[in-house]
Amino acid sequence: MPKRILTGTVTSDQNEQTVTVSVERRFTHPVLKKTIRKSKKYRAHDPKNEFKVGDKVRIQECAPISKTKRWEVLAS
């Protein structure tokens, strides 16, 4: 099965080798037929600490790295 790749914005880079990425998705509400925006935060592995707050990044699923990290940042 292929690994998922998501695009989002870095919202925090305070931790060593970790960035928090906010990924927004848009969908149409099934009853109201209105476009809704939902966002979710993912913690991703950034081994070189090269990404800063506000950067657009792509993250990919990976094997668990820590208790909360299940994603890694793809090199841009």
PDB file of N, CA, C and O in Angstrom, chain B, residues numbered from 101:
ATOM      1  N   MET B 101       0.838  -1.177   0.000  1.00  0.00           N
ATOM      2  CA  MET B 101       0.000   0.000   0.000  1.00  0.00           C
ATOM      3  C   MET B 101       0.885   1.244   0.000  1.00  0.00           C
ATOM      4  O   MET B 101       1.836   1.319   0.779  1.00  0.00           O
ATOM      5  N   PRO B 102       0.594   2.216  -0.853  1.00  0.00           N
ATOM      6  CA  PRO B 102       1.445   3.422  -0.906  1.00  0.00           C
ATOM      7  C   PRO B 102       1.297   4.278   0.339  1.00  0.00           C
ATOM      8  O   PRO B 102       0.257   4.276   0.998  1.00  0.00           O
ATOM      9  N   LYS B 103       2.358   5.009   0.645  1.00  0.00           N
ATOM     10  CA  LYS B 103       2.340   5.894   1.803  1.00  0.00           C
ATOM     11  C   LYS B 103       1.618   7.179   1.449  1.00  0.00           C
ATOM     12  O   LYS B 103       1.760   7.697   0.341  1.00  0.00           O
ATOM     13  N   ARG B 104       0.834   7.697   2.403  1.00  0.00           N
ATOM     14  CA  ARG B 104       0.117   8.943   2.170  1.00  0.00           C
ATOM     15  C   ARG B 104       1.083  10.117   2.215  1.00  0.00           C
ATOM     16  O   ARG B 104       2.034  10.122   2.996  1.00  0.00           O
ATOM     17  N   ILE B 105       0.833  11.104   1.379  1.00  0.00           N
ATOM     18  CA  ILE B 105       1.613  12.340   1.376  1.00  0.00           C
ATOM     19  C   ILE B 105       0.639  13.493   1.538  1.00  0.00           C
ATOM     20  O   ILE B 105      -0.323  13.610   0.778  1.00  0.00           O
ATOM     21  N   LEU B 106       0.885  14.354   2.535  1.00  0.00           N
ATOM     22  CA  LEU B 106       0.021  15.497   2.812  1.00  0.00           C
ATOM     23  C   LEU B 106       0.821  16.781   2.702  1.00  0.00           C
ATOM     24  O   LEU B 106       2.038  16.774   2.886  1.00  0.00           O
ATOM     25  N   THR B 107       0.150  17.879   2.404  1.00  0.00           N
ATOM     26  CA  THR B 107       0.789  19.186   2.314  1.00  0.00           C
ATOM     27  C   THR B 107       0.204  20.084   3.390  1.00  0.00           C
ATOM     28  O   THR B 107      -1.011  20.135   3.580  1.00  0.00           O
ATOM     29  N   GLY B 108       1.091  20.798   4.100  1.00  0.00           N
ATOM     30  CA  GLY B 108       0.612  21.673   5.159  1.00  0.00           C
ATOM     31  C   GLY B 108       1.609  22.760   5.499  1.00  0.00           C
ATOM     32  O   GLY B 108       2.618  22.930   4.815  1.00  0.00           O
ATOM     33  N   THR B 109       1.321  23.491   6.559  1.00  0.00           N
ATOM     34  CA  THR B 109       2.143  24.610   7.003  1.00  0.00           C
ATOM     35  C   THR B 109       2.732  24.301   8.372  1.00  0.00           C
ATOM     36  O   THR B 109       2.033  23.803   9.255  1.00  0.00           O
ATOM     37  N   VAL B 110       4.015  24.597   8.548  1.00  0.00           N
ATOM     38  CA  VAL B 110       4.668  24.386   9.845  1.00  0.00           C
ATOM     39  C   VAL B 110       4.119  25.410  10.837  1.00  0.00           C
ATOM     40  O   VAL B 110       4.153  26.613  10.580  1.00  0.00           O
ATOM     41  N   THR B 111       3.611  24.922  11.974  1.00  0.00           N
ATOM     42  CA  THR B 111       3.078  25.822  12.992  1.00  0.00           C
ATOM     43  C   THR B 111       3.977  25.896  14.219  1.00  0.00           C
ATOM     44  O   THR B 111       3.842  26.821  15.021  1.00  0.00           O
ATOM     45  N   SER B 112       4.891  24.945  14.382  1.00  0.00           N
ATOM     46  CA  SER B 112       5.806  24.976  15.520  1.00  0.00           C
ATOM     47  C   SER B 112       7.086  24.230  15.157  1.00  0.00           C
ATOM     48  O   SER B 112       7.048  23.181  14.515  1.00  0.00           O
ATOM     49  N   ASP B 113       8.239  24.801  15.587  1.00  0.00           N
ATOM     50  CA  ASP B 113       9.525  24.130  15.358  1.00  0.00           C
ATOM     51  C   ASP B 113      10.383  24.170  16.620  1.00  0.00           C
ATOM     52  O   ASP B 113      11.611  24.134  16.539  1.00  0.00           O
ATOM     53  N   GLN B 114       9.741  24.245  17.786  1.00  0.00           N
ATOM     54  CA  GLN B 114      10.472  24.405  19.039  1.00  0.00           C
ATOM     55  C   GLN B 114      11.176  23.133  19.490  1.00  0.00           C
ATOM     56  O   GLN B 114      12.192  23.209  20.181  1.00  0.00           O
ATOM     57  N   ASN B 115      10.661  21.972  19.119  1.00  0.00           N
ATOM     58  CA  ASN B 115      11.274  20.720  19.551  1.00  0.00           C
ATOM     59  C   ASN B 115      12.424  20.312  18.637  1.00  0.00           C
ATOM     60  O   ASN B 115      12.432  20.627  17.447  1.00  0.00           O
ATOM     61  N   GLU B 116      13.379  19.616  19.205  1.00  0.00           N
ATOM     62  CA  GLU B 116      14.542  19.144  18.452  1.00  0.00           C
ATOM     63  C   GLU B 116      14.109  18.053  17.471  1.00  0.00           C
ATOM     64  O   GLU B 116      13.486  17.068  17.865  1.00  0.00           O
ATOM     65  N   GLN B 117      14.441  18.235  16.205  1.00  0.00           N
ATOM     66  CA  GLN B 117      14.169  17.270  15.126  1.00  0.00           C
ATOM     67  C   GLN B 117      12.679  16.992  14.918  1.00  0.00           C
ATOM     68  O   GLN B 117      12.312  15.945  14.385  1.00  0.00           O
ATOM     69  N   THR B 118      11.829  17.917  15.333  1.00  0.00           N
ATOM     70  CA  THR B 118      10.386  17.730  15.175  1.00  0.00           C
ATOM     71  C   THR B 118       9.732  19.042  14.766  1.00  0.00           C
ATOM     72  O   THR B 118      10.071  20.104  15.288  1.00  0.00           O
ATOM     73  N   VAL B 119       8.795  18.960  13.830  1.00  0.00           N
ATOM     74  CA  VAL B 119       7.978  20.114  13.484  1.00  0.00           C
ATOM     75  C   VAL B 119       6.508  19.710  13.599  1.00  0.00           C
ATOM     76  O   VAL B 119       6.152  18.553  13.371  1.00  0.00           O
ATOM     77  N   THR B 120       5.666  20.668  13.953  1.00  0.00           N
ATOM     78  CA  THR B 120       4.232  20.432  13.969  1.00  0.00           C
ATOM     79  C   THR B 120       3.663  21.048  12.699  1.00  0.00           C
ATOM     80  O   THR B 120       3.867  22.229  12.419  1.00  0.00           O
ATOM     81  N   VAL B 121       2.948  20.228  11.935  1.00  0.00           N
ATOM     82  CA  VAL B 121       2.423  20.654  10.641  1.00  0.00           C
ATOM     83  C   VAL B 121       0.897  20.653  10.691  1.00  0.00           C
ATOM     84  O   VAL B 121       0.283  19.657  11.071  1.00  0.00           O
ATOM     85  N   SER B 122       0.295  21.770  10.308  1.00  0.00           N
ATOM     86  CA  SER B 122      -1.149  21.878  10.251  1.00  0.00           C
ATOM     87  C   SER B 122      -1.600  21.621   8.816  1.00  0.00           C
ATOM     88  O   SER B 122      -1.207  22.336   7.894  1.00  0.00           O
ATOM     89  N   VAL B 123      -2.426  20.596   8.637  1.00  0.00           N
ATOM     90  CA  VAL B 123      -2.912  20.217   7.310  1.00  0.00           C
ATOM     91  C   VAL B 123      -4.403  20.542   7.242  1.00  0.00           C
ATOM     92  O   VAL B 123      -5.188  20.090   8.075  1.00  0.00           O
ATOM     93  N   GLU B 124      -4.779  21.330   6.238  1.00  0.00           N
ATOM     94  CA  GLU B 124      -6.180  21.735   6.078  1.00  0.00           C
ATOM     95  C   GLU B 124      -6.820  20.939   4.947  1.00  0.00           C
ATOM     96  O   GLU B 124      -6.222  20.750   3.888  1.00  0.00           O
ATOM     97  N   ARG B 125      -8.036  20.478   5.187  1.00  0.00           N
ATOM     98  CA  ARG B 125      -8.776  19.799   4.125  1.00  0.00           C
ATOM     99  C   ARG B 125     -10.119  20.480   3.947  1.00  0.00           C
ATOM    100  O   ARG B 125     -10.691  21.005   4.902  1.00  0.00           O
ATOM    101  N   ARG B 126     -10.616  20.468   2.725  1.00  0.00           N
ATOM    102  CA  ARG B 126     -11.905  21.082   2.405  1.00  0.00           C
ATOM    103  C   ARG B 126     -12.825  20.006   1.849  1.00  0.00           C
ATOM    104  O   ARG B 126     -12.414  19.152   1.064  1.00  0.00           O
ATOM    105  N   PHE B 127     -14.082  20.072   2.279  1.00  0.00           N
ATOM    106  CA  PHE B 127     -15.053  19.117   1.775  1.00  0.00           C
ATOM    107  C   PHE B 127     -16.440  19.743   1.836  1.00  0.00           C
ATOM    108  O   PHE B 127     -16.652  20.736   2.532  1.00  0.00           O
ATOM    109  N   THR B 128     -17.366  19.164   1.117  1.00  0.00           N
ATOM    110  CA  THR B 128     -18.736  19.653   1.101  1.00  0.00           C
ATOM    111  C   THR B 128     -19.538  18.918   2.166  1.00  0.00           C
ATOM    112  O   THR B 128     -19.513  17.690   2.239  1.00  0.00           O
ATOM    113  N   HIS B 129     -20.249  19.681   2.991  1.00  0.00           N
ATOM    114  CA  HIS B 129     -21.079  19.090   4.032  1.00  0.00           C
ATOM    115  C   HIS B 129     -22.199  18.290   3.371  1.00  0.00           C
ATOM    116  O   HIS B 129     -22.847  18.780   2.445  1.00  0.00           O
ATOM    117  N   PRO B 130     -22.433  17.052   3.844  1.00  0.00           N
ATOM    118  CA  PRO B 130     -23.418  16.201   3.164  1.00  0.00           C
ATOM    119  C   PRO B 130     -24.855  16.730   3.194  1.00  0.00           C
ATOM    120  O   PRO B 130     -25.614  16.477   2.258  1.00  0.00           O
ATOM    121  N   VAL B 131     -25.242  17.448   4.231  1.00  0.00           N
ATOM    122  CA  VAL B 131     -26.618  17.943   4.332  1.00  0.00           C
ATOM    123  C   VAL B 131     -26.711  19.410   3.902  1.00  0.00           C
ATOM    124  O   VAL B 131     -27.585  19.780   3.118  1.00  0.00           O
ATOM    125  N   LEU B 132     -25.803  20.239   4.422  1.00  0.00           N
ATOM    126  CA  LEU B 132     -25.871  21.674   4.156  1.00  0.00           C
ATOM    127  C   LEU B 132     -25.330  22.068   2.777  1.00  0.00           C
ATOM    128  O   LEU B 132     -25.600  23.169   2.298  1.00  0.00           O
ATOM    129  N   LYS B 133     -24.576  21.184   2.146  1.00  0.00           N
ATOM    130  CA  LYS B 133     -23.977  21.440   0.816  1.00  0.00           C
ATOM    131  C   LYS B 133     -23.083  22.674   0.845  1.00  0.00           C
ATOM    132  O   LYS B 133     -22.973  23.392  -0.148  1.00  0.00           O
ATOM    133  N   LYS B 134     -22.456  22.912   1.968  1.00  0.00           N
ATOM    134  CA  LYS B 134     -21.595  24.071   2.148  1.00  0.00           C
ATOM    135  C   LYS B 134     -20.153  23.578   2.271  1.00  0.00           C
ATOM    136  O   LYS B 134     -19.909  22.534   2.876  1.00  0.00           O
ATOM    137  N   THR B 135     -19.203  24.315   1.708  1.00  0.00           N
ATOM    138  CA  THR B 135     -17.807  23.924   1.799  1.00  0.00           C
ATOM    139  C   THR B 135     -17.286  24.219   3.200  1.00  0.00           C
ATOM    140  O   THR B 135     -17.408  25.336   3.703  1.00  0.00           O
ATOM    141  N   ILE B 136     -16.702  23.194   3.817  1.00  0.00           N
ATOM    142  CA  ILE B 136     -16.200  23.311   5.185  1.00  0.00           C
ATOM    143  C   ILE B 136     -14.694  23.084   5.187  1.00  0.00           C
ATOM    144  O   ILE B 136     -14.180  22.227   4.470  1.00  0.00           O
ATOM    145  N   ARG B 137     -13.985  23.883   6.022  1.00  0.00           N
ATOM    146  CA  ARG B 137     -12.541  23.727   6.180  1.00  0.00           C
ATOM    147  C   ARG B 137     -12.264  23.105   7.538  1.00  0.00           C
ATOM    148  O   ARG B 137     -12.731  23.599   8.564  1.00  0.00           O
ATOM    149  N   LYS B 138     -11.504  22.021   7.541  1.00  0.00           N
ATOM    150  CA  LYS B 138     -11.094  21.398   8.798  1.00  0.00           C
ATOM    151  C   LYS B 138      -9.590  21.251   8.754  1.00  0.00           C
ATOM    152  O   LYS B 138      -9.013  20.984   7.700  1.00  0.00           O
ATOM    153  N   SER B 139      -8.951  21.428   9.914  1.00  0.00           N
ATOM    154  CA  SER B 139      -7.505  21.261   9.952  1.00  0.00           C
ATOM    155  C   SER B 139      -7.133  20.275  11.038  1.00  0.00           C
ATOM    156  O   SER B 139      -7.859  20.097  12.016  1.00  0.00           O
ATOM    157  N   LYS B 140      -5.995  19.641  10.849  1.00  0.00           N
ATOM    158  CA  LYS B 140      -5.497  18.667  11.804  1.00  0.00           C
ATOM    159  C   LYS B 140      -3.995  18.856  11.903  1.00  0.00           C
ATOM    160  O   LYS B 140      -3.338  19.165  10.909  1.00  0.00           O
ATOM    161  N   LYS B 141      -3.450  18.672  13.098  1.00  0.00           N
ATOM    162  CA  LYS B 141      -2.018  18.846  13.304  1.00  0.00           C
ATOM    163  C   LYS B 141      -1.322  17.496  13.338  1.00  0.00           C
ATOM    164  O   LYS B 141      -1.814  16.544  13.944  1.00  0.00           O
ATOM    165  N   TYR B 142      -0.190  17.425  12.690  1.00  0.00           N
ATOM    166  CA  TYR B 142       0.644  16.230  12.687  1.00  0.00           C
ATOM    167  C   TYR B 142       2.036  16.611  13.157  1.00  0.00           C
ATOM    168  O   TYR B 142       2.532  17.687  12.822  1.00  0.00           O
ATOM    169  N   ARG B 143       2.671  15.740  13.929  1.00  0.00           N
ATOM    170  CA  ARG B 143       4.056  15.954  14.327  1.00  0.00           C
ATOM    171  C   ARG B 143       4.921  15.134  13.380  1.00  0.00           C
ATOM    172  O   ARG B 143       4.718  13.931  13.215  1.00  0.00           O
ATOM    173  N   ALA B 144       5.888  15.802  12.762  1.00  0.00           N
ATOM    174  CA  ALA B 144       6.702  15.163  11.734  1.00  0.00           C
ATOM    175  C   ALA B 144       8.179  15.254  12.079  1.00  0.00           C
ATOM    176  O   ALA B 144       8.624  16.208  12.717  1.00  0.00           O
ATOM    177  N   HIS B 145       8.931  14.253  11.650  1.00  0.00           N
ATOM    178  CA  HIS B 145      10.370  14.173  11.909  1.00  0.00           C
ATOM    179  C   HIS B 145      11.118  15.074  10.927  1.00  0.00           C
ATOM    180  O   HIS B 145      10.954  14.959   9.713  1.00  0.00           O
ATOM    181  N   ASP B 146      11.932  15.960  11.464  1.00  0.00           N
ATOM    182  CA  ASP B 146      12.757  16.891  10.678  1.00  0.00           C
ATOM    183  C   ASP B 146      14.195  16.762  11.192  1.00  0.00           C
ATOM    184  O   ASP B 146      14.616  17.558  12.031  1.00  0.00           O
ATOM    185  N   PRO B 147      14.960  15.769  10.701  1.00  0.00           N
ATOM    186  CA  PRO B 147      16.267  15.449  11.296  1.00  0.00           C
ATOM    187  C   PRO B 147      17.289  16.585  11.285  1.00  0.00           C
ATOM    188  O   PRO B 147      18.145  16.643  12.167  1.00  0.00           O
ATOM    189  N   LYS B 148      17.218  17.488  10.306  1.00  0.00           N
ATOM    190  CA  LYS B 148      18.219  18.554  10.199  1.00  0.00           C
ATOM    191  C   LYS B 148      17.737  19.891  10.755  1.00  0.00           C
ATOM    192  O   LYS B 148      18.455  20.888  10.668  1.00  0.00           O
ATOM    193  N   ASN B 149      16.544  19.928  11.320  1.00  0.00           N
ATOM    194  CA  ASN B 149      15.955  21.177  11.831  1.00  0.00           C
ATOM    195  C   ASN B 149      15.988  22.288  10.785  1.00  0.00           C
ATOM    196  O   ASN B 149      16.314  23.432  11.103  1.00  0.00           O
ATOM    197  N   GLU B 150      15.653  21.955   9.540  1.00  0.00           N
ATOM    198  CA  GLU B 150      15.763  22.943   8.468  1.00  0.00           C
ATOM    199  C   GLU B 150      14.486  23.720   8.192  1.00  0.00           C
ATOM    200  O   GLU B 150      14.533  24.717   7.471  1.00  0.00           O
ATOM    201  N   PHE B 151      13.346  23.305   8.736  1.00  0.00           N
ATOM    202  CA  PHE B 151      12.087  23.983   8.449  1.00  0.00           C
ATOM    203  C   PHE B 151      11.673  24.873   9.605  1.00  0.00           C
ATOM    204  O   PHE B 151      11.810  24.500  10.770  1.00  0.00           O
ATOM    205  N   LYS B 152      11.163  26.057   9.274  1.00  0.00           N
ATOM    206  CA  LYS B 152      10.776  27.050  10.277  1.00  0.00           C
ATOM    207  C   LYS B 152       9.276  27.318  10.198  1.00  0.00           C
ATOM    208  O   LYS B 152       8.615  26.878   9.258  1.00  0.00           O
ATOM    209  N   VAL B 153       8.743  28.032  11.175  1.00  0.00           N
ATOM    210  CA  VAL B 153       7.308  28.353  11.232  1.00  0.00           C
ATOM    211  C   VAL B 153       6.901  29.123   9.980  1.00  0.00           C
ATOM    212  O   VAL B 153       7.571  30.077   9.582  1.00  0.00           O
ATOM    213  N   GLY B 154       5.803  28.704   9.366  1.00  0.00           N
ATOM    214  CA  GLY B 154       5.297  29.367   8.170  1.00  0.00           C
ATOM    215  C   GLY B 154       5.681  28.689   6.875  1.00  0.00           C
ATOM    216  O   GLY B 154       5.108  28.998   5.831  1.00  0.00           O
ATOM    217  N   ASP B 155       6.644  27.765   6.911  1.00  0.00           N
ATOM    218  CA  ASP B 155       7.074  27.064   5.696  1.00  0.00           C
ATOM    219  C   ASP B 155       5.996  26.090   5.228  1.00  0.00           C
ATOM    220  O   ASP B 155       5.338  25.444   6.043  1.00  0.00           O
ATOM    221  N   LYS B 156       5.820  25.990   3.909  1.00  0.00           N
ATOM    222  CA  LYS B 156       4.941  24.986   3.328  1.00  0.00           C
ATOM    223  C   LYS B 156       5.772  23.716   3.156  1.00  0.00           C
ATOM    224  O   LYS B 156       6.848  23.756   2.558  1.00  0.00           O
ATOM    225  N   VAL B 157       5.282  22.593   3.675  1.00  0.00           N
ATOM    226  CA  VAL B 157       6.028  21.338   3.603  1.00  0.00           C
ATOM    227  C   VAL B 157       5.120  20.199   3.174  1.00  0.00           C
ATOM    228  O   VAL B 157       3.895  20.279   3.268  1.00  0.00           O
ATOM    229  N   ARG B 158       5.757  19.138   2.700  1.00  0.00           N
ATOM    230  CA  ARG B 158       5.049  17.898   2.384  1.00  0.00           C
ATOM    231  C   ARG B 158       5.512  16.855   3.394  1.00  0.00           C
ATOM    232  O   ARG B 158       6.710  16.715   3.641  1.00  0.00           O
ATOM    233  N   ILE B 159       4.562  16.122   3.979  1.00  0.00           N
ATOM    234  CA  ILE B 159       4.916  15.080   4.931  1.00  0.00           C
ATOM    235  C   ILE B 159       4.430  13.736   4.424  1.00  0.00           C
ATOM    236  O   ILE B 159       3.433  13.644   3.708  1.00  0.00           O
ATOM    237  N   GLN B 160       5.162  12.684   4.815  1.00  0.00           N
ATOM    238  CA  GLN B 160       4.860  11.338   4.345  1.00  0.00           C
ATOM    239  C   GLN B 160       4.778  10.390   5.535  1.00  0.00           C
ATOM    240  O   GLN B 160       5.531  10.532   6.499  1.00  0.00           O
ATOM    241  N   GLU B 161       3.875   9.435   5.468  1.00  0.00           N
ATOM    242  CA  GLU B 161       3.748   8.432   6.517  1.00  0.00           C
ATOM    243  C   GLU B 161       5.037   7.648   6.656  1.00  0.00           C
ATOM    244  O   GLU B 161       5.746   7.431   5.674  1.00  0.00           O
ATOM    245  N   CYS B 162       5.345   7.219   7.885  1.00  0.00           N
ATOM    246  CA  CYS B 162       6.512   6.382   8.106  1.00  0.00           C
ATOM    247  C   CYS B 162       6.256   5.509   9.330  1.00  0.00           C
ATOM    248  O   CYS B 162       5.218   5.623   9.981  1.00  0.00           O
ATOM    249  N   ALA B 163       7.202   4.647   9.631  1.00  0.00           N
ATOM    250  CA  ALA B 163       7.108   3.824  10.831  1.00  0.00           C
ATOM    251  C   ALA B 163       7.203   4.728  12.058  1.00  0.00           C
ATOM    252  O   ALA B 163       7.807   5.797  11.981  1.00  0.00           O
ATOM    253  N   PRO B 164       6.626   4.327  13.180  1.00  0.00           N
ATOM    254  CA  PRO B 164       6.676   5.178  14.373  1.00  0.00           C
ATOM    255  C   PRO B 164       8.105   5.522  14.786  1.00  0.00           C
ATOM    256  O   PRO B 164       8.962   4.645  14.894  1.00  0.00           O
ATOM    257  N   ILE B 165       8.348   6.819  15.016  1.00  0.00           N
ATOM    258  CA  ILE B 165       9.666   7.302  15.425  1.00  0.00           C
ATOM    259  C   ILE B 165       9.673   7.558  16.927  1.00  0.00           C
ATOM    260  O   ILE B 165      10.682   7.338  17.597  1.00  0.00           O
ATOM    261  N   SER B 166       8.536   8.025  17.457  1.00  0.00           N
ATOM    262  CA  SER B 166       8.380   8.247  18.895  1.00  0.00           C
ATOM    263  C   SER B 166       6.907   8.037  19.235  1.00  0.00           C
ATOM    264  O   SER B 166       6.136   7.533  18.419  1.00  0.00           O
ATOM    265  N   LYS B 167       6.530   8.427  20.440  1.00  0.00           N
ATOM    266  CA  LYS B 167       5.146   8.232  20.872  1.00  0.00           C
ATOM    267  C   LYS B 167       4.147   8.941  19.971  1.00  0.00           C
ATOM    268  O   LYS B 167       3.071   8.410  19.698  1.00  0.00           O
ATOM    269  N   THR B 168       4.497  10.141  19.504  1.00  0.00           N
ATOM    270  CA  THR B 168       3.558  10.926  18.705  1.00  0.00           C
ATOM    271  C   THR B 168       3.959  11.107  17.247  1.00  0.00           C
ATOM    272  O   THR B 168       3.139  11.549  16.441  1.00  0.00           O
ATOM    273  N   LYS B 169       5.199  10.778  16.885  1.00  0.00           N
ATOM    274  CA  LYS B 169       5.658  11.015  15.516  1.00  0.00           C
ATOM    275  C   LYS B 169       5.455   9.790  14.628  1.00  0.00           C
ATOM    276  O   LYS B 169       6.034   8.729  14.859  1.00  0.00           O
ATOM    277  N   ARG B 170       4.616   9.967  13.605  1.00  0.00           N
ATOM    278  CA  ARG B 170       4.362   8.901  12.629  1.00  0.00           C
ATOM    279  C   ARG B 170       4.548   9.396  11.214  1.00  0.00           C
ATOM    280  O   ARG B 170       4.209   8.698  10.258  1.00  0.00           O
ATOM    281  N   TRP B 171       5.094  10.614  11.070  1.00  0.00           N
ATOM    282  CA  TRP B 171       5.269  11.256   9.776  1.00  0.00           C
ATOM    283  C   TRP B 171       6.683  11.786   9.663  1.00  0.00           C
ATOM    284  O   TRP B 171       7.330  12.060  10.674  1.00  0.00           O
ATOM    285  N   GLU B 172       7.171  11.932   8.434  1.00  0.00           N
ATOM    286  CA  GLU B 172       8.481  12.548   8.192  1.00  0.00           C
ATOM    287  C   GLU B 172       8.337  13.606   7.117  1.00  0.00           C
ATOM    288  O   GLU B 172       7.518  13.480   6.208  1.00  0.00           O
ATOM    289  N   VAL B 173       9.148  14.657   7.231  1.00  0.00           N
ATOM    290  CA  VAL B 173       9.103  15.748   6.267  1.00  0.00           C
ATOM    291  C   VAL B 173       9.902  15.328   5.036  1.00  0.00           C
ATOM    292  O   VAL B 173      11.033  14.857   5.156  1.00  0.00           O
ATOM    293  N   LEU B 174       9.315  15.497   3.862  1.00  0.00           N
ATOM    294  CA  LEU B 174      10.030  15.202   2.620  1.00  0.00           C
ATOM    295  C   LEU B 174      10.949  16.347   2.269  1.00  0.00           C
ATOM    296  O   LEU B 174      10.586  17.508   2.460  1.00  0.00           O
ATOM    297  N   ALA B 175      12.126  16.053   1.764  1.00  0.00           N
ATOM    298  CA  ALA B 175      13.074  17.104   1.369  1.00  0.00           C
ATOM    299  C   ALA B 175      12.473  17.906   0.231  1.00  0.00           C
ATOM    300  O   ALA B 175      11.974  17.343  -0.743  1.00  0.00           O
ATOM    301  N   SER B 176      12.523  19.244   0.363  1.00  0.00           N
ATOM    302  CA  SER B 176      11.935  20.081  -0.683  1.00  0.00           C
ATOM    303  C   SER B 176      12.962  20.454  -1.720  1.00  0.00           C
ATOM    304  O   SER B 176      12.645  21.159  -2.679  1.00  0.00           O
TER     305      SER B 176
END
